[in-house]
């Protein structure tokens, strides 16, 4: 939570309102401004993914730490998910890296930086 909102003030990613309530049973926030629900994942590459952040962080680590990258088949086997889900994860992670480092035309790996 500290990475998403470093100043400690939680605001709605849709409307920016700081007026919200937390629903403990579902672990989500409810914005009183736009009347929408939101989680930590909203507005990130993790949005609309049923997979937990533990699998996402493992996928990011595998992608950046493997010298030759990683295939979706290998990632699916390691995480215990389908190959289709693994492909979508890798696609989102690579697109996010491409946006973070637009000047770097080559495939991004940890050792390239």
Phi and psi in degrees as a GROMACS rama.xvg file:
@    title "Ramachandran Plot"
@    xaxis  label "Phi"
@    yaxis  label "Psi"
@TYPE xy
-67.993  -28.012  UNK-2
-73.7485  -36.0635  UNK-3
-75.1171  -44.4937  UNK-4
-126.029  81.1098  UNK-5
-61.8883  -29.9246  UNK-6
-82.0616  -3.96515  UNK-7
86.1777  -7.18881  UNK-8
-93.7427  113.44  UNK-9
-83.4965  127.232  UNK-10
-130.447  154.988  UNK-11
-67.959  129.374  UNK-12
-71.1982  -16.4385  UNK-13
-87.4517  -50.9625  UNK-14
-113.1  -11.7304  UNK-15
84.9605  2.024  UNK-16
-67.7692  142.838  UNK-17
-99.3705  2.1431  UNK-18
-89.8746  111.146  UNK-19
-152.543  169.17  UNK-20
-134.502  153.383  UNK-21
-106.199  128.25  UNK-22
-96.2706  101.65  UNK-23
-61.0406  -40.148  UNK-24
-64.164  -29.7677  UNK-25
-110.298  -3.4785  UNK-26
54.6811  48.1091  UNK-27
-136.381  161.307  UNK-28
-101.255  152.473  UNK-29
-120.237  119.921  UNK-30
-80.4221  126.888  UNK-31
-79.2672  -15.6695  UNK-32
-78.9942  -56.5922  UNK-33
-102.794  -1.33862  UNK-34
62.0461  32.1262  UNK-35
-112.71  156.323  UNK-36
-94.7337  148.611  UNK-37
-149.023  156.754  UNK-38
-126.713  -175.289  UNK-39
-63.7061  -27.663  UNK-40
-77.1992  -20.4927  UNK-41
-62.1965  131.036  UNK-42
83.3137  12.3079  UNK-43
-123.919  178.061  UNK-44
-69.4026  -13.8424  UNK-45
-86.5876  -6.44543  UNK-46
-62.6617  145.061  UNK-47
61.9788  22.0191  UNK-48
-108.269  126.587  UNK-49
-75.5007  -10.5835  UNK-50
-76.9589  144.744  UNK-51
-74.6012  163.242  UNK-52
-65.2902  -24.6084  UNK-53
-62.6273  -41.0017  UNK-54
-72.346  -37.2601  UNK-55
-63.462  -45.6152  UNK-56
-66.3705  -35.898  UNK-57
-63.8953  -41.4013  UNK-58
-64.1075  -42.6497  UNK-59
-62.0455  -46.4488  UNK-60
-61.0152  -43.5512  UNK-61
-63.1312  -41.0703  UNK-62
-66.3082  -43.7507  UNK-63
-84.0009  -18.7206  UNK-64
-96.8476  -17.8659  UNK-65
-83.6124  125.497  UNK-66
-58.0236  -41.7254  UNK-67
-99.5156  16.7761  UNK-68
79.297  -166.482  UNK-69
-147.022  143.158  UNK-70
-87.3106  160.082  UNK-71
-66.4831  -30.9169  UNK-72
-65.1988  -44.8404  UNK-73
-65.7643  -42.9789  UNK-74
-63.5309  -41.2149  UNK-75
-60.9953  -41.8525  UNK-76
-65.9506  -41.8265  UNK-77
-67.6806  -44.1682  UNK-78
-85.1699  -15.2068  UNK-79
74.7075  37.6694  UNK-80
-123.714  176.762  UNK-81
-75.7643  159.16  UNK-82
-65.1815  -35.0097  UNK-83
-62.669  -43.8085  UNK-84
-64.6042  -40.7883  UNK-85
-63.9444  -39.7444  UNK-86
-62.3905  -44.5099  UNK-87
-64.6007  -38.5466  UNK-88
-61.0352  -50.4126  UNK-89
-62.6269  -37.7811  UNK-90
-62.4048  -45.9271  UNK-91
-65.4086  -41.4677  UNK-92
-65.1825  -45.1438  UNK-93
-63.8165  -39.4439  UNK-94
-64.6812  -39.8747  UNK-95
-64.5046  -40.1295  UNK-96
-66.9305  -37.4064  UNK-97
-63.6794  -36.7058  UNK-98
-73.6083  -33.2631  UNK-99
-72.2776  -36.2401  UNK-100
-125.12  68.2317  UNK-101
-68.728  -23.32  UNK-102
-76.3781  -15.9638  UNK-103
-93.304  104.97  UNK-104
-78.3695  -18.6057  UNK-105
-85.4675  169.954  UNK-106
-62.4975  130.202  UNK-107
-83.7462  125.888  UNK-108
-135.939  164.761  UNK-109
-58.7905  -38.9586  UNK-110
-74.2165  -17.3652  UNK-111
-73.6058  -22.9559  UNK-112
